[in-house]
Amino acid sequence: MDKDRMIGKWTEIKGHLQEAYGDLTDDEIEQAKGDRNQLEGVMQQKLGKTKDEARAAVDQILNKV
């Protein structure tokens, strides 16, 4: 998903992220708004995921929207 589509669907993506990963705060999710790499980085730091795990998690969320 390109950055423009990600920004356009951000509210929906954010909801799926909060549902799946309750440990992520609104502020942490909003930091990454529309930036996949930043979102993956937040997930790595906050949830202790590897880069590949974070990428797969983001892919899974994006496939839902």
LOMARPA-348892 format. One record per atom (N, C-alpha, C, O, CB): atom name; residue in three letters; x, y, z. Coordinates in nm, 3 decimals. Glycine has a CB too. Layout:
<lumros>
LUMRO, CA, Ala, X, Y, Z
...
</lumros>
This chain:
<lumros>
LUMRO, N, Met, 0.086, -0.117, 0.000
LUMRO, CA, Met, 0.000, 0.000, 0.000
LUMRO, C, Met, 0.090, 0.123, 0.000
LUMRO, O, Met, 0.181, 0.134, 0.082
LUMRO, CB, Met, -0.097, 0.000, 0.123
LUMRO, N, Asp, 0.064, 0.217, -0.093
LUMRO, CA, Asp, 0.147, 0.336, -0.099
LUMRO, C, Asp, 0.109, 0.434, 0.013
LUMRO, O, Asp, 0.005, 0.420, 0.077
LUMRO, CB, Asp, 0.135, 0.404, -0.236
LUMRO, N, Lys, 0.195, 0.532, 0.033
LUMRO, CA, Lys, 0.179, 0.625, 0.146
LUMRO, C, Lys, 0.048, 0.703, 0.138
LUMRO, O, Lys, -0.017, 0.723, 0.240
LUMRO, CB, Lys, 0.297, 0.722, 0.150
LUMRO, N, Asp, 0.008, 0.748, 0.020
LUMRO, CA, Asp, -0.115, 0.825, 0.005
LUMRO, C, Asp, -0.238, 0.744, 0.044
LUMRO, O, Asp, -0.327, 0.794, 0.113
LUMRO, CB, Asp, -0.130, 0.874, -0.140
LUMRO, N, Arg, -0.243, 0.617, 0.001
LUMRO, CA, Arg, -0.356, 0.530, 0.038
LUMRO, C, Arg, -0.354, 0.500, 0.187
LUMRO, O, Arg, -0.459, 0.492, 0.251
LUMRO, CB, Arg, -0.352, 0.399, -0.042
LUMRO, N, Met, -0.234, 0.485, 0.241
LUMRO, CA, Met, -0.220, 0.456, 0.383
LUMRO, C, Met, -0.272, 0.574, 0.466
LUMRO, O, Met, -0.341, 0.554, 0.565
LUMRO, CB, Met, -0.073, 0.425, 0.419
LUMRO, N, Ile, -0.239, 0.695, 0.426
LUMRO, CA, Ile, -0.288, 0.814, 0.496
LUMRO, C, Ile, -0.439, 0.824, 0.483
LUMRO, O, Ile, -0.507, 0.857, 0.580
LUMRO, CB, Ile, -0.220, 0.942, 0.441
LUMRO, N, Gly, -0.492, 0.796, 0.365
LUMRO, CA, Gly, -0.636, 0.803, 0.342
LUMRO, C, Gly, -0.715, 0.703, 0.426
LUMRO, O, Gly, -0.829, 0.729, 0.462
LUMRO, CB, Gly, -0.665, 0.780, 0.197
LUMRO, N, Lys, -0.656, 0.591, 0.456
LUMRO, CA, Lys, -0.724, 0.487, 0.534
LUMRO, C, Lys, -0.669, 0.479, 0.677
LUMRO, O, Lys, -0.689, 0.380, 0.746
LUMRO, CB, Lys, -0.708, 0.350, 0.464
LUMRO, N, Trp, -0.599, 0.585, 0.720
LUMRO, CA, Trp, -0.530, 0.581, 0.847
LUMRO, C, Trp, -0.622, 0.550, 0.966
LUMRO, O, Trp, -0.583, 0.473, 1.054
LUMRO, CB, Trp, -0.462, 0.711, 0.870
LUMRO, N, Thr, -0.740, 0.607, 0.970
LUMRO, CA, Thr, -0.831, 0.583, 1.082
LUMRO, C, Thr, -0.865, 0.435, 1.094
LUMRO, O, Thr, -0.867, 0.379, 1.204
LUMRO, CB, Thr, -0.959, 0.666, 1.066
LUMRO, N, Glu, -0.891, 0.373, 0.981
LUMRO, CA, Glu, -0.922, 0.231, 0.979
LUMRO, C, Glu, -0.800, 0.147, 1.020
LUMRO, O, Glu, -0.812, 0.053, 1.098
LUMRO, CB, Glu, -0.971, 0.189, 0.840
LUMRO, N, Ile, -0.684, 0.183, 0.967
LUMRO, CA, Ile, -0.561, 0.112, 1.001
LUMRO, C, Ile, -0.533, 0.126, 1.150
LUMRO, O, Ile, -0.499, 0.029, 1.217
LUMRO, CB, Ile, -0.443, 0.166, 0.918
LUMRO, N, Lys, -0.548, 0.247, 1.200
LUMRO, CA, Lys, -0.524, 0.274, 1.342
LUMRO, C, Lys, -0.615, 0.187, 1.430
LUMRO, O, Lys, -0.570, 0.133, 1.531
LUMRO, CB, Lys, -0.547, 0.424, 1.373
LUMRO, N, Gly, -0.740, 0.176, 1.393
LUMRO, CA, Gly, -0.834, 0.093, 1.468
LUMRO, C, Gly, -0.791, -0.053, 1.472
LUMRO, O, Gly, -0.797, -0.117, 1.577
LUMRO, CB, Gly, -0.972, 0.104, 1.409
LUMRO, N, His, -0.748, -0.105, 1.359
LUMRO, CA, His, -0.701, -0.244, 1.354
LUMRO, C, His, -0.575, -0.263, 1.438
LUMRO, O, His, -0.559, -0.365, 1.505
LUMRO, CB, His, -0.674, -0.286, 1.207
LUMRO, N, Leu, -0.487, -0.164, 1.435
LUMRO, CA, Leu, -0.364, -0.172, 1.515
LUMRO, C, Leu, -0.396, -0.174, 1.664
LUMRO, O, Leu, -0.340, -0.254, 1.739
LUMRO, CB, Leu, -0.272, -0.054, 1.483
LUMRO, N, Gln, -0.486, -0.086, 1.706
LUMRO, CA, Gln, -0.522, -0.081, 1.848
LUMRO, C, Gln, -0.592, -0.207, 1.893
LUMRO, O, Gln, -0.574, -0.253, 2.006
LUMRO, CB, Gln, -0.611, 0.040, 1.875
LUMRO, N, Glu, -0.672, -0.264, 1.805
LUMRO, CA, Glu, -0.741, -0.388, 1.837
LUMRO, C, Glu, -0.642, -0.504, 1.851
LUMRO, O, Glu, -0.653, -0.585, 1.943
LUMRO, CB, Glu, -0.846, -0.419, 1.729
LUMRO, N, Ala, -0.548, -0.512, 1.760
LUMRO, CA, Ala, -0.453, -0.624, 1.758
LUMRO, C, Ala, -0.339, -0.605, 1.857
LUMRO, O, Ala, -0.288, -0.703, 1.912
LUMRO, CB, Ala, -0.397, -0.642, 1.619
LUMRO, N, Tyr, -0.298, -0.482, 1.880
LUMRO, CA, Tyr, -0.181, -0.455, 1.964
LUMRO, C, Tyr, -0.216, -0.346, 2.065
LUMRO, O, Tyr, -0.179, -0.230, 2.048
LUMRO, CB, Tyr, -0.058, -0.412, 1.877
LUMRO, N, Gly, -0.286, -0.384, 2.168
LUMRO, CA, Gly, -0.333, -0.291, 2.271
LUMRO, C, Gly, -0.221, -0.221, 2.345
LUMRO, O, Gly, -0.246, -0.119, 2.410
LUMRO, CB, Gly, -0.418, -0.364, 2.368
LUMRO, N, Asp, -0.098, -0.274, 2.338
LUMRO, CA, Asp, 0.014, -0.211, 2.406
LUMRO, C, Asp, 0.059, -0.082, 2.337
LUMRO, O, Asp, 0.128, 0.000, 2.398
LUMRO, CB, Asp, 0.130, -0.307, 2.414
LUMRO, N, Leu, 0.020, -0.064, 2.212
LUMRO, CA, Leu, 0.057, 0.058, 2.140
LUMRO, C, Leu, -0.037, 0.171, 2.181
LUMRO, O, Leu, -0.159, 0.154, 2.182
LUMRO, CB, Leu, 0.052, 0.036, 1.986
LUMRO, N, Thr, 0.021, 0.286, 2.215
LUMRO, CA, Thr, -0.061, 0.401, 2.253
LUMRO, C, Thr, -0.104, 0.479, 2.129
LUMRO, O, Thr, -0.048, 0.462, 2.021
LUMRO, CB, Thr, 0.016, 0.493, 2.351
LUMRO, N, Asp, -0.204, 0.564, 2.147
LUMRO, CA, Asp, -0.249, 0.650, 2.037
LUMRO, C, Asp, -0.133, 0.735, 1.986
LUMRO, O, Asp, -0.116, 0.750, 1.865
LUMRO, CB, Asp, -0.365, 0.741, 2.083
LUMRO, N, Asp, -0.055, 0.791, 2.078
LUMRO, CA, Asp, 0.056, 0.877, 2.039
LUMRO, C, Asp, 0.160, 0.801, 1.956
LUMRO, O, Asp, 0.212, 0.854, 1.858
LUMRO, CB, Asp, 0.122, 0.936, 2.162
LUMRO, N, Glu, 0.190, 0.680, 1.997
LUMRO, CA, Glu, 0.288, 0.600, 1.923
LUMRO, C, Glu, 0.239, 0.568, 1.783
LUMRO, O, Glu, 0.315, 0.573, 1.687
LUMRO, CB, Glu, 0.320, 0.471, 1.999
LUMRO, N, Ile, 0.112, 0.536, 1.772
LUMRO, CA, Ile, 0.056, 0.506, 1.641
LUMRO, C, Ile, 0.051, 0.632, 1.555
LUMRO, O, Ile, 0.083, 0.627, 1.436
LUMRO, CB, Ile, -0.085, 0.445, 1.654
LUMRO, N, Glu, 0.012, 0.744, 1.614
LUMRO, CA, Glu, 0.002, 0.869, 1.539
LUMRO, C, Glu, 0.138, 0.919, 1.492
LUMRO, O, Glu, 0.147, 0.986, 1.389
LUMRO, CB, Glu, -0.065, 0.977, 1.624
LUMRO, N, Gln, 0.245, 0.887, 1.564
LUMRO, CA, Gln, 0.380, 0.924, 1.522
LUMRO, C, Gln, 0.410, 0.871, 1.383
LUMRO, O, Gln, 0.478, 0.935, 1.303
LUMRO, CB, Gln, 0.483, 0.873, 1.622
LUMRO, N, Ala, 0.359, 0.753, 1.355
LUMRO, CA, Ala, 0.391, 0.684, 1.230
LUMRO, C, Ala, 0.290, 0.712, 1.120
LUMRO, O, Ala, 0.299, 0.651, 1.013
LUMRO, CB, Ala, 0.399, 0.536, 1.255
LUMRO, N, Lys, 0.196, 0.799, 1.140
LUMRO, CA, Lys, 0.085, 0.822, 1.048
LUMRO, C, Lys, 0.129, 0.822, 0.901
LUMRO, O, Lys, 0.195, 0.914, 0.853
LUMRO, CB, Lys, 0.019, 0.955, 1.080
LUMRO, N, Gly, 0.090, 0.715, 0.832
LUMRO, CA, Gly, 0.116, 0.704, 0.689
LUMRO, C, Gly, 0.256, 0.657, 0.653
LUMRO, O, Gly, 0.285, 0.639, 0.535
LUMRO, CB, Gly, 0.092, 0.834, 0.625
LUMRO, N, Asp, 0.342, 0.638, 0.750
LUMRO, CA, Asp, 0.480, 0.597, 0.722
LUMRO, C, Asp, 0.501, 0.454, 0.770
LUMRO, O, Asp, 0.517, 0.428, 0.889
LUMRO, CB, Asp, 0.581, 0.694, 0.789
LUMRO, N, Arg, 0.501, 0.364, 0.676
LUMRO, CA, Arg, 0.512, 0.222, 0.708
LUMRO, C, Arg, 0.640, 0.189, 0.784
LUMRO, O, Arg, 0.636, 0.114, 0.881
LUMRO, CB, Arg, 0.507, 0.140, 0.580
LUMRO, N, Asn, 0.753, 0.244, 0.740
LUMRO, CA, Asn, 0.881, 0.215, 0.806
LUMRO, C, Asn, 0.880, 0.261, 0.952
LUMRO, O, Asn, 0.930, 0.191, 1.040
LUMRO, CB, Asn, 0.995, 0.283, 0.732
LUMRO, N, Gln, 0.823, 0.377, 0.975
LUMRO, CA, Gln, 0.816, 0.427, 1.112
LUMRO, C, Gln, 0.722, 0.341, 1.196
LUMRO, O, Gln, 0.751, 0.314, 1.313
LUMRO, CB, Gln, 0.769, 0.573, 1.112
LUMRO, N, Leu, 0.613, 0.297, 1.139
LUMRO, CA, Leu, 0.520, 0.210, 1.210
LUMRO, C, Leu, 0.588, 0.078, 1.247
LUMRO, O, Leu, 0.573, 0.028, 1.358
LUMRO, CB, Leu, 0.394, 0.183, 1.123
LUMRO, N, Glu, 0.662, 0.022, 1.154
LUMRO, CA, Glu, 0.736, -0.101, 1.182
LUMRO, C, Glu, 0.837, -0.078, 1.294
LUMRO, O, Glu, 0.856, -0.165, 1.379
LUMRO, CB, Glu, 0.806, -0.152, 1.055
LUMRO, N, Gly, 0.904, 0.037, 1.293
LUMRO, CA, Gly, 1.000, 0.069, 1.398
LUMRO, C, Gly, 0.936, 0.079, 1.535
LUMRO, O, Gly, 0.991, 0.031, 1.634
LUMRO, CB, Gly, 1.071, 0.198, 1.365
LUMRO, N, Val, 0.820, 0.143, 1.541
LUMRO, CA, Val, 0.748, 0.154, 1.668
LUMRO, C, Val, 0.711, 0.015, 1.719
LUMRO, O, Val, 0.724, -0.013, 1.837
LUMRO, CB, Val, 0.621, 0.242, 1.651
LUMRO, N, Met, 0.665, -0.069, 1.630
LUMRO, CA, Met, 0.626, -0.204, 1.669
LUMRO, C, Met, 0.747, -0.284, 1.717
LUMRO, O, Met, 0.737, -0.362, 1.811
LUMRO, CB, Met, 0.558, -0.277, 1.552
LUMRO, N, Gln, 0.861, -0.265, 1.654
LUMRO, CA, Gln, 0.983, -0.333, 1.697
LUMRO, C, Gln, 1.020, -0.291, 1.838
LUMRO, O, Gln, 1.048, -0.374, 1.924
LUMRO, CB, Gln, 1.098, -0.305, 1.599
LUMRO, N, Gln, 1.021, -0.160, 1.862
LUMRO, CA, Gln, 1.063, -0.108, 1.992
LUMRO, C, Gln, 0.964, -0.142, 2.102
LUMRO, O, Gln, 1.002, -0.194, 2.207
LUMRO, CB, Gln, 1.081, 0.041, 1.984
LUMRO, N, Lys, 0.838, -0.113, 2.079
LUMRO, CA, Lys, 0.737, -0.127, 2.184
LUMRO, C, Lys, 0.700, -0.273, 2.210
LUMRO, O, Lys, 0.680, -0.312, 2.325
LUMRO, CB, Lys, 0.613, -0.049, 2.146
LUMRO, N, Leu, 0.692, -0.353, 2.105
LUMRO, CA, Leu, 0.644, -0.490, 2.120
LUMRO, C, Leu, 0.755, -0.594, 2.119
LUMRO, O, Leu, 0.730, -0.713, 2.138
LUMRO, CB, Leu, 0.546, -0.521, 2.012
LUMRO, N, Gly, 0.880, -0.550, 2.096
LUMRO, CA, Gly, 0.992, -0.642, 2.096
LUMRO, C, Gly, 0.992, -0.736, 1.977
LUMRO, O, Gly, 1.042, -0.849, 1.986
LUMRO, CB, Gly, 0.991, -0.722, 2.222
LUMRO, N, Lys, 0.937, -0.692, 1.866
LUMRO, CA, Lys, 0.934, -0.774, 1.745
LUMRO, C, Lys, 1.061, -0.755, 1.664
LUMRO, O, Lys, 1.125, -0.650, 1.670
LUMRO, CB, Lys, 0.810, -0.740, 1.659
LUMRO, N, Thr, 1.097, -0.857, 1.588
LUMRO, CA, Thr, 1.208, -0.843, 1.495
LUMRO, C, Thr, 1.158, -0.762, 1.375
LUMRO, O, Thr, 1.038, -0.739, 1.361
LUMRO, CB, Thr, 1.264, -0.984, 1.451
LUMRO, N, Lys, 1.251, -0.721, 1.291
LUMRO, CA, Lys, 1.213, -0.644, 1.173
LUMRO, C, Lys, 1.117, -0.723, 1.084
LUMRO, O, Lys, 1.019, -0.669, 1.034
LUMRO, CB, Lys, 1.338, -0.604, 1.093
LUMRO, N, Asp, 1.146, -0.850, 1.065
LUMRO, CA, Asp, 1.060, -0.935, 0.981
LUMRO, C, Asp, 0.923, -0.956, 1.045
LUMRO, O, Asp, 0.821, -0.956, 0.975
LUMRO, CB, Asp, 1.126, -1.071, 0.957
LUMRO, N, Glu, 0.919, -0.973, 1.176
LUMRO, CA, Glu, 0.791, -0.989, 1.246
LUMRO, C, Glu, 0.707, -0.861, 1.236
LUMRO, O, Glu, 0.586, -0.867, 1.214
LUMRO, CB, Glu, 0.814, -1.026, 1.394
LUMRO, N, Ala, 0.772, -0.747, 1.252
LUMRO, CA, Ala, 0.701, -0.619, 1.243
LUMRO, C, Ala, 0.647, -0.599, 1.102
LUMRO, O, Ala, 0.533, -0.555, 1.084
LUMRO, CB, Ala, 0.795, -0.502, 1.282
LUMRO, N, Arg, 0.728, -0.631, 1.002
LUMRO, CA, Arg, 0.684, -0.618, 0.862
LUMRO, C, Arg, 0.564, -0.708, 0.835
LUMRO, O, Arg, 0.468, -0.665, 0.771
LUMRO, CB, Arg, 0.800, -0.653, 0.765
LUMRO, N, Ala, 0.569, -0.831, 0.884
LUMRO, CA, Ala, 0.458, -0.924, 0.865
LUMRO, C, Ala, 0.333, -0.876, 0.937
LUMRO, O, Ala, 0.222, -0.890, 0.885
LUMRO, CB, Ala, 0.497, -1.064, 0.915
LUMRO, N, Ala, 0.349, -0.820, 1.056
LUMRO, CA, Ala, 0.234, -0.769, 1.131
LUMRO, C, Ala, 0.168, -0.653, 1.059
LUMRO, O, Ala, 0.046, -0.645, 1.052
LUMRO, CB, Ala, 0.277, -0.725, 1.271
LUMRO, N, Val, 0.250, -0.562, 1.005
LUMRO, CA, Val, 0.196, -0.448, 0.930
LUMRO, C, Val, 0.127, -0.498, 0.803
LUMRO, O, Val, 0.020, -0.448, 0.768
LUMRO, CB, Val, 0.308, -0.347, 0.894
LUMRO, N, Asp, 0.187, -0.594, 0.734
LUMRO, CA, Asp, 0.125, -0.653, 0.616
LUMRO, C, Asp, -0.013, -0.709, 0.649
LUMRO, O, Asp, -0.109, -0.690, 0.574
LUMRO, CB, Asp, 0.215, -0.763, 0.557
LUMRO, N, Gln, -0.020, -0.779, 0.761
LUMRO, CA, Gln, -0.147, -0.840, 0.802
LUMRO, C, Gln, -0.254, -0.733, 0.826
LUMRO, O, Gln, -0.369, -0.751, 0.786
LUMRO, CB, Gln, -0.127, -0.925, 0.929
LUMRO, N, Ile, -0.217, -0.624, 0.892
LUMRO, CA, Ile, -0.312, -0.515, 0.919
LUMRO, C, Ile, -0.354, -0.450, 0.788
LUMRO, O, Ile, -0.473, -0.424, 0.767
LUMRO, CB, Ile, -0.248, -0.410, 1.014
LUMRO, N, Leu, -0.259, -0.423, 0.700
LUMRO, CA, Leu, -0.289, -0.355, 0.574
LUMRO, C, Leu, -0.376, -0.441, 0.483
LUMRO, O, Leu, -0.456, -0.388, 0.406
LUMRO, CB, Leu, -0.160, -0.317, 0.501
LUMRO, N, Asn, -0.363, -0.573, 0.491
LUMRO, CA, Asn, -0.445, -0.662, 0.411
LUMRO, C, Asn, -0.591, -0.662, 0.457
LUMRO, O, Asn, -0.680, -0.699, 0.380
LUMRO, CB, Asn, -0.389, -0.802, 0.416
LUMRO, N, Lys, -0.615, -0.621, 0.580
LUMRO, CA, Lys, -0.751, -0.613, 0.632
LUMRO, C, Lys, -0.827, -0.493, 0.580
LUMRO, O, Lys, -0.951, -0.493, 0.579
LUMRO, CB, Lys, -0.748, -0.610, 0.781
LUMRO, N, Val, -0.754, -0.388, 0.538
LUMRO, CA, Val, -0.822, -0.266, 0.494
LUMRO, C, Val, -0.829, -0.253, 0.345
LUMRO, O, Val, -0.883, -0.156, 0.294
LUMRO, CB, Val, -0.754, -0.145, 0.549
</lumros>
